[in-house]
Each structure stands twice: as C-alpha cells, then as structure tokens.
Amino acid sequence: MNAAGAEEQGASAAADGAPHPRRTRRGEVIVGPTVMARYRPGALYGLPLLSLLLSPFAAIAVQQWRLGRLRSGADGLLDQLLAPAWTQLVIGALLLWALFALWALVPMLLTHRAIRVDPDAGTLTLHKGLRTVATARIEDVLFAVGEPERGSLALIGLRDPAEPAELQRQWVINEIGWDAAGFDGLRVLQAAAGLPPAPPRDRLIAENRRVRRADQHRELATRLGMPWKDEYEHDEAAFQAEFDRVRRVLGGKQPARDGDPVER
C-alpha cells in the first residue's frame, strides 16, 4: 500500500470508528504490525542519517579500493567516476545504507511475531518469522487485550481443548500499538471471538494523554493548595484559568476569594 492509500485508509478509520486492518492476499486479518510497517521508518529515516554520519569512513574504504585498482593497471570509467571525494562520500553512504538495511531486515524477518485471523474459517495462526508455530480456533479465545501505545504488548489467552478447562495457552504479540492498522487487527479478533472490541487506537491514545495531563494538573493543584474540581478532568482551559488566578492571588497581585489557599 502506498502512502496516499494508507493516509486515506487511516482517515476513513478515524471517521467511522470501524476497524481497517491489514489483510493477506488470502483475506486473513493480520493482528499486529507487519515486518515492513516496522522496518520502513528506520530504513527510510534512521539508517540514512546514520549512514551519512559514517560516510567518511566508508569513503576511505572506497578510495583504498580505487587506489588498489589503479595500482593493478585498471583505469576505466568506474575509476574515473570514483575520483572526486564527493563521489566517494555518496557511494560510501549508499553502501553503508544498504548494509545496515540488510542487517536490520534479516533478524526482523526471523523473529517477527504476528497472528493471522480467518473469520470465515474460524481459525487463527501464530507466525514467528517465516514459520507457523501454532494454530487455534476463534471460539477458544478467552481474552485478547493490548495497549495502543508503541512498545506495548498484546496478550491472547486461549483455551486448550486437550487440557483441563482451567489451563490455557497465551500468545504474545510485540508492538501491538505500533500503528492503527495493526491495532485494528486486534479489534477484529476481539469482535470475532465475541469479546467487546476496543475503541480505535487514536481515541485510546487521546484518552491516555488526557488522563496523564489531568494527573499532572492534579499534582500542580495539590502543590499550590488549590481545590480540585471534577470539571478539570475534561476542561483543561478551566483548570488553567483557575490555576493562573490562584497563582496571582498567592503572589499578591489579586484579592483572594473564599476557599483560596493562603501564602505560607
């Protein structure tokens, strides 16, 4: 999927709240980010910057390789193109970028974990790298939970038909909150298993940020001795206005009201 298609899909998901997960060519829903979804930001932004920083060292290697060819009698078009220092820097940076990109991709391909859900067949499969390591039925899903923030995990609890009812398997998916599409895969699994689906990822992130800001404001109000009102939980402007007024009162720039803290 190209960038324009991804943005259009994300805008549609944000507008209607319906999950828009990634799917395989066979139509299976992918729970969690794909390898390319996690690999692309580093390959396109982080690794090029690192390659540029280390390009002088690679340019030295390119220069030594060219000098070795010249000593052996070679003097072709390639050797002439590599003569300028800026060309050596560019070629060195590109070589480092390709090398770093390969080093980053191979272990990710071998260790990446994802779940594929087939709602029509009622099955889900756990994939690690290029292998399928476990399978289960959707009706055996006991719980499916995950946080929307990057760095969080998804836990899928499964009833094992071959074991006593109190025993269960648990699948773990890394980086379930990497992007909206990967998190939507979890929402589809929840709905297919008859569990309450989570709200869209952007709404959960916005709510988490609101709670964190409210906690910070509550701590500031406690330090100032300012009474806390329930409306401050959702109305940041009301809190800020009252907080500034109380600060002016404590600074002697405004008369106090009943219930205002007094300067100690």
Secondary structure by P-SEA (a helix, b strand, c coil): ccaaaaaaaaaaaaacccccccccccccccccccaaaaaaaaaacaaaaaaaaaaaaaaaaaaaaaaaaaaaccccaaaaaaccaaaaaaaaaaaaaaaaaaaaaaaaaacbbbbbbcccccbbbbbcccccccccccccccbbbbbccccbbbbbbbbccccccccbbbbbbccccccaaaaaaaaaaaaaacccccccaaaaaaaaaaaaaaaaaaaaaaaacccccccccccaaaaaaaaaaaaaaaaccccccccccccc
